[in-house]
Amino acid sequence: MPNASRPLPLAYPATRWYAAGVFPGKESIAEQNLQKQGFASFVPRYEKTVRHARRLETRAAAYFPGYMFVALDIGLQRWRSVNGTFGVRSLVMQAERPLPVPPGLVERFIASTGEDGLLDFSAGLVAGASVRILSGPFAEMIGRLDRLDSTGRARVLIAIMNGEIPVDLESRDLVALA
């Protein structure tokens, strides 16, 4: 996995980011194989909590399961070889050409990625805002941010059984809702 805390090298002058569909759970394999071919790629990841057999397991998971981003200059690079890369289904196409993602989108994801390679959306959190919990026993629940301290801890009020229950969490496990 590339260190996403610094910008990825974009070697060609007209390089844009394109989305590529990958086989389920094969984001890392596709990323390694694209890197071996000289393509810059990026998979936004977050810390996901999985419940199985009464156990909670936390691991890094793709923020967009089944998709990744590839930097290409389609005028100079052999972009069709991306479709033949092990782990990749195909580039997202419009007619006969790959469809670029909106400018700045992937760059924002890269800027929001911490040293650990995980997305951290805590910069946009403000008290009183609605938030979604990304991991832990309350994963995928919606709450209201009550308090945020300088150490990265947050108190979220979750509506359960006709009341609001305060829950203390890491701020990186929260994302503000629009």
C-alpha positions as protocol buffer text, in pm:
chain_id: "A"
residue {
  index: 1
  type: MET
  ca { x: 0 y: 0 z: 0 }
}
residue {
  index: 2
  type: PRO
  ca { x: 154 y: 336 z: -94 }
}
residue {
  index: 3
  type: ASN
  ca { x: 204 y: 598 z: 173 }
}
residue {
  index: 4
  type: ALA
  ca { x: -97 y: 814 z: 96 }
}
residue {
  index: 5
  type: SER
  ca { x: 1 y: 1095 z: 335 }
}
residue {
  index: 6
  type: ARG
  ca { x: 204 y: 1248 z: 52 }
}
residue {
  index: 7
  type: PRO
  ca { x: 84 y: 1298 z: -304 }
}
residue {
  index: 8
  type: LEU
  ca { x: 133 y: 1005 z: -538 }
}
residue {
  index: 9
  type: PRO
  ca { x: 374 y: 1066 z: -826 }
}
residue {
  index: 10
  type: LEU
  ca { x: 189 y: 1151 z: -1145 }
}
residue {
  index: 11
  type: ALA
  ca { x: 454 y: 1105 z: -1414 }
}
residue {
  index: 12
  type: TYR
  ca { x: 264 y: 1214 z: -1726 }
}
residue {
  index: 13
  type: PRO
  ca { x: 147 y: 1569 z: -1806 }
}
residue {
  index: 14
  type: ALA
  ca { x: -224 y: 1496 z: -1869 }
}
residue {
  index: 15
  type: THR
  ca { x: -268 y: 1246 z: -1587 }
}
residue {
  index: 16
  type: ARG
  ca { x: -619 y: 1214 z: -1441 }
}
residue {
  index: 17
  type: TRP
  ca { x: -768 y: 977 z: -1185 }
}
residue {
  index: 18
  type: TYR
  ca { x: -1001 y: 701 z: -1310 }
}
residue {
  index: 19
  type: ALA
  ca { x: -1213 y: 454 z: -1115 }
}
residue {
  index: 20
  type: ALA
  ca { x: -1155 y: 84 z: -1168 }
}
residue {
  index: 21
  type: GLY
  ca { x: -1382 y: -198 z: -1059 }
}
residue {
  index: 22
  type: VAL
  ca { x: -1200 y: -475 z: -874 }
}
residue {
  index: 23
  type: PHE
  ca { x: -1305 y: -819 z: -762 }
}
residue {
  index: 24
  type: PRO
  ca { x: -1452 y: -831 z: -408 }
}
residue {
  index: 25
  type: GLY
  ca { x: -1179 y: -815 z: -145 }
}
residue {
  index: 26
  type: LYS
  ca { x: -901 y: -798 z: -406 }
}
residue {
  index: 27
  type: GLU
  ca { x: -819 y: -427 z: -375 }
}
residue {
  index: 28
  type: SER
  ca { x: -472 y: -492 z: -228 }
}
residue {
  index: 29
  type: ILE
  ca { x: -385 y: -752 z: -492 }
}
residue {
  index: 30
  type: ALA
  ca { x: -497 y: -522 z: -773 }
}
residue {
  index: 31
  type: GLU
  ca { x: -300 y: -235 z: -618 }
}
residue {
  index: 32
  type: GLN
  ca { x: 20 y: -442 z: -603 }
}
residue {
  index: 33
  type: ASN
  ca { x: -16 y: -567 z: -960 }
}
residue {
  index: 34
  type: LEU
  ca { x: -83 y: -217 z: -1095 }
}
residue {
  index: 35
  type: GLN
  ca { x: 222 y: -87 z: -909 }
}
residue {
  index: 36
  type: LYS
  ca { x: 438 y: -360 z: -1069 }
}
residue {
  index: 37
  type: GLN
  ca { x: 324 y: -231 z: -1409 }
}
residue {
  index: 38
  type: GLY
  ca { x: 415 y: 128 z: -1321 }
}
residue {
  index: 39
  type: PHE
  ca { x: 64 y: 263 z: -1260 }
}
residue {
  index: 40
  type: ALA
  ca { x: -7 y: 488 z: -960 }
}
residue {
  index: 41
  type: SER
  ca { x: -317 y: 372 z: -772 }
}
residue {
  index: 42
  type: PHE
  ca { x: -503 y: 460 z: -455 }
}
residue {
  index: 43
  type: VAL
  ca { x: -752 y: 267 z: -242 }
}
residue {
  index: 44
  type: PRO
  ca { x: -919 y: 478 z: 31 }
}
residue {
  index: 45
  type: ARG
  ca { x: -938 y: 265 z: 345 }
}
residue {
  index: 46
  type: TYR
  ca { x: -1102 y: 299 z: 685 }
}
residue {
  index: 47
  type: GLU
  ca { x: -1109 y: 95 z: 1002 }
}
residue {
  index: 48
  type: LYS
  ca { x: -1406 y: -140 z: 986 }
}
residue {
  index: 49
  type: THR
  ca { x: -1555 y: -343 z: 1267 }
}
residue {
  index: 50
  type: VAL
  ca { x: -1687 y: -686 z: 1171 }
}
residue {
  index: 51
  type: ARG
  ca { x: -1919 y: -883 z: 1397 }
}
residue {
  index: 52
  type: HIS
  ca { x: -1893 y: -1260 z: 1367 }
}
residue {
  index: 53
  type: ALA
  ca { x: -1975 y: -1536 z: 1613 }
}
residue {
  index: 54
  type: ARG
  ca { x: -2012 y: -1295 z: 1905 }
}
residue {
  index: 55
  type: ARG
  ca { x: -1669 y: -1143 z: 1839 }
}
residue {
  index: 56
  type: LEU
  ca { x: -1575 y: -799 z: 1716 }
}
residue {
  index: 57
  type: GLU
  ca { x: -1279 y: -773 z: 1480 }
}
residue {
  index: 58
  type: THR
  ca { x: -1140 y: -441 z: 1358 }
}
residue {
  index: 59
  type: ARG
  ca { x: -946 y: -426 z: 1032 }
}
residue {
  index: 60
  type: ALA
  ca { x: -867 y: -197 z: 741 }
}
residue {
  index: 61
  type: ALA
  ca { x: -1127 y: -215 z: 465 }
}
residue {
  index: 62
  type: ALA
  ca { x: -1188 y: -35 z: 137 }
}
residue {
  index: 63
  type: TYR
  ca { x: -1409 y: 271 z: 176 }
}
residue {
  index: 64
  type: PHE
  ca { x: -1559 y: 193 z: -166 }
}
residue {
  index: 65
  type: PRO
  ca { x: -1568 y: -189 z: -171 }
}
residue {
  index: 66
  type: GLY
  ca { x: -1501 y: -324 z: -518 }
}
residue {
  index: 67
  type: TYR
  ca { x: -1344 y: -1 z: -649 }
}
residue {
  index: 68
  type: MET
  ca { x: -1009 y: 174 z: -654 }
}
residue {
  index: 69
  type: PHE
  ca { x: -855 y: 474 z: -831 }
}
residue {
  index: 70
  type: VAL
  ca { x: -585 y: 460 z: -1099 }
}
residue {
  index: 71
  type: ALA
  ca { x: -387 y: 760 z: -1229 }
}
residue {
  index: 72
  type: LEU
  ca { x: -358 y: 752 z: -1608 }
}
residue {
  index: 73
  type: ASP
  ca { x: -269 y: 967 z: -1905 }
}
residue {
  index: 74
  type: ILE
  ca { x: -487 y: 786 z: -2159 }
}
residue {
  index: 75
  type: GLY
  ca { x: -316 y: 964 z: -2448 }
}
residue {
  index: 76
  type: LEU
  ca { x: 29 y: 829 z: -2359 }
}
residue {
  index: 77
  type: GLN
  ca { x: -18 y: 519 z: -2144 }
}
residue {
  index: 78
  type: ARG
  ca { x: -144 y: 176 z: -2244 }
}
residue {
  index: 79
  type: TRP
  ca { x: -457 y: 207 z: -2030 }
}
residue {
  index: 80
  type: ARG
  ca { x: -619 y: -111 z: -2169 }
}
residue {
  index: 81
  type: SER
  ca { x: -361 y: -317 z: -1980 }
}
residue {
  index: 82
  type: VAL
  ca { x: -531 y: -204 z: -1656 }
}
residue {
  index: 83
  type: ASN
  ca { x: -836 y: -411 z: -1759 }
}
residue {
  index: 84
  type: GLY
  ca { x: -614 y: -719 z: -1791 }
}
residue {
  index: 85
  type: THR
  ca { x: -448 y: -675 z: -1452 }
}
residue {
  index: 86
  type: PHE
  ca { x: -506 y: -958 z: -1204 }
}
residue {
  index: 87
  type: GLY
  ca { x: -761 y: -839 z: -948 }
}
residue {
  index: 88
  type: VAL
  ca { x: -912 y: -569 z: -1171 }
}
residue {
  index: 89
  type: ARG
  ca { x: -1249 y: -622 z: -1342 }
}
residue {
  index: 90
  type: SER
  ca { x: -1230 y: -314 z: -1565 }
}
residue {
  index: 91
  type: LEU
  ca { x: -1201 y: 62 z: -1570 }
}
residue {
  index: 92
  type: VAL
  ca { x: -1529 y: 251 z: -1538 }
}
residue {
  index: 93
  type: MET
  ca { x: -1604 y: 341 z: -1901 }
}
residue {
  index: 94
  type: GLN
  ca { x: -1813 y: 590 z: -2094 }
}
residue {
  index: 95
  type: ALA
  ca { x: -1857 y: 454 z: -2447 }
}
residue {
  index: 96
  type: GLU
  ca { x: -1509 y: 341 z: -2558 }
}
residue {
  index: 97
  type: ARG
  ca { x: -1301 y: 556 z: -2319 }
}
residue {
  index: 98
  type: PRO
  ca { x: -1236 y: 546 z: -1945 }
}
residue {
  index: 99
  type: LEU
  ca { x: -1445 y: 798 z: -1750 }
}
residue {
  index: 100
  type: PRO
  ca { x: -1232 y: 1029 z: -1529 }
}
residue {
  index: 101
  type: VAL
  ca { x: -1346 y: 1103 z: -1175 }
}
residue {
  index: 102
  type: PRO
  ca { x: -1421 y: 1470 z: -1092 }
}
residue {
  index: 103
  type: PRO
  ca { x: -1103 y: 1677 z: -1046 }
}
residue {
  index: 104
  type: GLY
  ca { x: -992 y: 1708 z: -683 }
}
residue {
  index: 105
  type: LEU
  ca { x: -1196 y: 1414 z: -550 }
}
residue {
  index: 106
  type: VAL
  ca { x: -912 y: 1164 z: -514 }
}
residue {
  index: 107
  type: GLU
  ca { x: -676 y: 1439 z: -401 }
}
residue {
  index: 108
  type: ARG
  ca { x: -918 y: 1518 z: -116 }
}
residue {
  index: 109
  type: PHE
  ca { x: -920 y: 1152 z: -14 }
}
residue {
  index: 110
  type: ILE
  ca { x: -539 y: 1144 z: -21 }
}
residue {
  index: 111
  type: ALA
  ca { x: -525 y: 1461 z: 192 }
}
residue {
  index: 112
  type: SER
  ca { x: -769 y: 1303 z: 441 }
}
residue {
  index: 113
  type: THR
  ca { x: -556 y: 990 z: 478 }
}
residue {
  index: 114
  type: GLY
  ca { x: -341 y: 964 z: 790 }
}
residue {
  index: 115
  type: GLU
  ca { x: 5 y: 813 z: 835 }
}
residue {
  index: 116
  type: ASP
  ca { x: -161 y: 478 z: 913 }
}
residue {
  index: 117
  type: GLY
  ca { x: -313 y: 471 z: 561 }
}
residue {
  index: 118
  type: LEU
  ca { x: -669 y: 513 z: 691 }
}
residue {
  index: 119
  type: LEU
  ca { x: -916 y: 791 z: 610 }
}
residue {
  index: 120
  type: ASP
  ca { x: -964 y: 1044 z: 888 }
}
residue {
  index: 121
  type: PHE
  ca { x: -1264 y: 1275 z: 847 }
}
residue {
  index: 122
  type: SER
  ca { x: -1241 y: 1424 z: 1197 }
}
residue {
  index: 123
  type: ALA
  ca { x: -1128 y: 1765 z: 1066 }
}
residue {
  index: 124
  type: GLY
  ca { x: -1487 y: 1862 z: 970 }
}
residue {
  index: 125
  type: LEU
  ca { x: -1650 y: 1767 z: 1301 }
}
residue {
  index: 126
  type: VAL
  ca { x: -1829 y: 2032 z: 1507 }
}
residue {
  index: 127
  type: ALA
  ca { x: -2034 y: 1998 z: 1824 }
}
residue {
  index: 128
  type: GLY
  ca { x: -2406 y: 1955 z: 1753 }
}
residue {
  index: 129
  type: ALA
  ca { x: -2354 y: 1799 z: 1408 }
}
residue {
  index: 130
  type: SER
  ca { x: -2503 y: 1465 z: 1308 }
}
residue {
  index: 131
  type: VAL
  ca { x: -2236 y: 1197 z: 1269 }
}
residue {
  index: 132
  type: ARG
  ca { x: -2215 y: 838 z: 1152 }
}
residue {
  index: 133
  type: ILE
  ca { x: -2002 y: 598 z: 1356 }
}
residue {
  index: 134
  type: LEU
  ca { x: -1764 y: 402 z: 1132 }
}
residue {
  index: 135
  type: SER
  ca { x: -1631 y: 131 z: 1364 }
}
residue {
  index: 136
  type: GLY
  ca { x: -1673 y: -27 z: 1704 }
}
residue {
  index: 137
  type: PRO
  ca { x: -1980 y: -182 z: 1864 }
}
residue {
  index: 138
  type: PHE
  ca { x: -2194 y: 113 z: 1747 }
}
residue {
  index: 139
  type: ALA
  ca { x: -2075 y: 97 z: 1384 }
}
residue {
  index: 140
  type: GLU
  ca { x: -2318 y: 239 z: 1126 }
}
residue {
  index: 141
  type: MET
  ca { x: -2530 y: 415 z: 1390 }
}
residue {
  index: 142
  type: ILE
  ca { x: -2616 y: 784 z: 1360 }
}
residue {
  index: 143
  type: GLY
  ca { x: -2575 y: 1018 z: 1655 }
}
residue {
  index: 144
  type: ARG
  ca { x: -2522 y: 1379 z: 1752 }
}
residue {
  index: 145
  type: LEU
  ca { x: -2172 y: 1502 z: 1839 }
}
residue {
  index: 146
  type: ASP
  ca { x: -2188 y: 1640 z: 2192 }
}
residue {
  index: 147
  type: ARG
  ca { x: -1824 y: 1719 z: 2261 }
}
residue {
  index: 148
  type: LEU
  ca { x: -1483 y: 1695 z: 2095 }
}
residue {
  index: 149
  type: ASP
  ca { x: -1157 y: 1734 z: 2286 }
}
residue {
  index: 150
  type: SER
  ca { x: -800 y: 1809 z: 2177 }
}
residue {
  index: 151
  type: THR
  ca { x: -681 y: 1451 z: 2240 }
}
residue {
  index: 152
  type: GLY
  ca { x: -902 y: 1311 z: 1962 }
}
residue {
  index: 153
  type: ARG
  ca { x: -1180 y: 1179 z: 2186 }
}
residue {
  index: 154
  type: ALA
  ca { x: -1544 y: 1258 z: 2110 }
}
residue {
  index: 155
  type: ARG
  ca { x: -1870 y: 1213 z: 2297 }
}
residue {
  index: 156
  type: VAL
  ca { x: -2162 y: 1117 z: 2076 }
}
residue {
  index: 157
  type: LEU
  ca { x: -2525 y: 1103 z: 2188 }
}
residue {
  index: 158
  type: ILE
  ca { x: -2702 y: 804 z: 2036 }
}
residue {
  index: 159
  type: ALA
  ca { x: -3082 y: 775 z: 2044 }
}
residue {
  index: 160
  type: ILE
  ca { x: -3165 y: 439 z: 2202 }
}
residue {
  index: 161
  type: MET
  ca { x: -3492 y: 338 z: 2371 }
}
residue {
  index: 162
  type: ASN
  ca { x: -3653 y: 686 z: 2395 }
}
residue {
  index: 163
  type: GLY
  ca { x: -3339 y: 851 z: 2527 }
}
residue {
  index: 164
  type: GLU
  ca { x: -2995 y: 972 z: 2432 }
}
residue {
  index: 165
  type: ILE
  ca { x: -2706 y: 760 z: 2554 }
}
residue {
  index: 166
  type: PRO
  ca { x: -2359 y: 924 z: 2567 }
}
residue {
  index: 167
  type: VAL
  ca { x: -2081 y: 718 z: 2406 }
}
residue {
  index: 168
  type: ASP
  ca { x: -1711 y: 811 z: 2412 }
}
residue {
  index: 169
  type: LEU
  ca { x: -1525 y: 731 z: 2088 }
}
residue {
  index: 170
  type: GLU
  ca { x: -1216 y: 821 z: 1889 }
}
residue {
  index: 171
  type: SER
  ca { x: -1293 y: 1115 z: 1658 }
}
residue {
  index: 172
  type: ARG
  ca { x: -1135 y: 929 z: 1362 }
}
residue {
  index: 173
  type: ASP
  ca { x: -1419 y: 675 z: 1390 }
}
residue {
  index: 174
  type: LEU
  ca { x: -1676 y: 945 z: 1302 }
}
residue {
  index: 175
  type: VAL
  ca { x: -1780 y: 1113 z: 980 }
}
residue {
  index: 176
  type: ALA
  ca { x: -1999 y: 1423 z: 969 }
}
residue {
  index: 177
  type: LEU
  ca { x: -2325 y: 1390 z: 777 }
}
residue {
  index: 178
  type: ALA
  ca { x: -2424 y: 1663 z: 534 }
}
